[in-house]
Amino acid sequence: MVFLQYLIPQHLLSNLMHRFARIEIVWLKNAFLRWFVKKYGVNLAEAEREKIEDYCHINDFFTRSLKSSVRAIADTVIVSPVDGIVSQAGDIKSSQIFQAKGHYYSVEQLLADESSTQFEGGQFATIYLSPKDYHRIHMPFDGQLKSMKYIPGDLFSVNQKTLEAVDGLFARNERLVCCFDTVFGEVTVVLVGAIFVGSMETVWQGQVTPPYEKVVRSYDYSDKAFSLSKGDELGRFNMGSTVIILLPEGAPMLNLHAGHILKMGQGLS
């Protein structure tokens, strides 16, 4: 299955998923969502709209909002930005980030910036969102938006088997690099695309993909004074994917380990 991912038209299939997820044919949408909820065990009791009939299309369901009472924002400096499971977490040494057994990638590769040395001695956390998870991404800390970069790339799956087979996967896949100024320095939140993640968007820029492009796009917000508080919505995925947090040396220590199951708003420091 991993080998096939090198052969299939990843972006074409993701474009088709993007279109399929927005079909408003009621019987088709309802039939798919009933199957999906049963197969993946989605907890609709947490959603503001508990009935699948109340969603206008599949993506409306994937990006569903939750009841305000089901996700408390912890009184810690850093909280989980998403519902998901920790793929890996740890220290950044010699610019290397651990992906999976036998596989590493560099900060410079991830950010597509050979001058990125500000995270040496810092920490990283890689959090995977499964298809059943809540797909909105929230701010893990208080911060002022500094810049964003769209980096084109592949759309490999981000499941564990693929992580263990594809070298430097997160630095190969399409991604959004969001940089913030915080009280403990510059922090980066990376949204990583994957196969069938038909769309990534942020609250300040709207939909960024699709269209899928072949060139890096940079956005400068340094003169916008765009601030977000811990727990504020940052962006959304269609389907599930991965969020990577990069923290500088001196930031609060993360209390995380691989396999740690998280809920959005849960304290990480």
Residue, then its C-alpha position, 0 to 999 in steps of 0.5 A: m500500500v505504501f508503494l502504491q502511494y508513489l504511483i497514484p495521482q495524489h493531487l487529482l484524488s484529493n481534488l476529487m475528494h474535495r469536490f465529493a465532500r461538497i456534494e449536496i445530494v441529500w440521500l448520498k450525503n446522508a448514506f455516506l455519513r451514516w456509514f462513516v459515523k458507524k465505521y469510525g465511531v464518531n461521537l456526535a453527542e459532542a457536536e452542536r448538530e447531533k443529526i447527520e441530516d442537519y449537515c448540508h454536505i460531507n465537508d460541513f460534517f467533517t468541519r463540524s463545531l462542538k458544544s462549548s461545554v465539551r472542550a475546556i481550555a486548560d489554565t496552562v501556557i500551552v494547550s493541545p491545538v486539536d483532538g488527536i494522538v501524539s505521533q512523536a514529541g521531544d527535543i530538537k537536536s542538531s536541527q533533527i526532528f524524529q519522525a518514526k523508527g529510523h526516520y528523521y527530517s530537519v527543521e530546515q527541510l520542514l520549513a523550506d528555509e535553510s536559515s531556520t536555526q531558531f529552534e535548535g535546542g527547542q522542542f517539537a510535538t507531532i499530533y495526528l488527527s484521524p478521520k473521526d476526530y474534530h477537524r478544527i485547529h485552535m491556537p495552542f498559546d497566545g500569539q501574534l501572527k507574524s507570517m505564513k508560508y504555503i509549501p507545495g509537495d506530495l500528499f502521502s498518507v500520514n498513518q503510522k505504516t507510511l511514516e515508517a516507510v517514507d523518509g522525511l514524509f512531513a518535509r515532503n508533503e504539502r504544508l502551511v507554516c504559520c509563525f507567531d510571536t509569543v511571550f517565549g519567542e517565535v513559535t511555528v505551527v505547521l499544518v501538514g496535508a495528506i491524501f484526501v485532505g482536500s482542503m486546508e484553510t486558516v481564519w485569516q486567509g480563508q481557503v489556501t488549498p486547493p488549488y494545489e500549486k507548485v511554487v512556495r507562497s509567502y504571506d507577511y502579516s507583520d503590519k496587521a497586528f493579528s493576535l489570537s488567544k489560546g483556544d481561538e480557532l486557527g484553521r481547519f482540515n477536511m478529513g484528518s491530517t497532522v499538526i506539528i508545533l515547533l518551540p524555541e529553547g526556553a519555552p515551557m516543557l511539553n509533557l507528552h509522549a508518543g501514543h498520548i491521546l489528546k483533546m483540544g484545549q488539554g494542557l501540554s505544559 
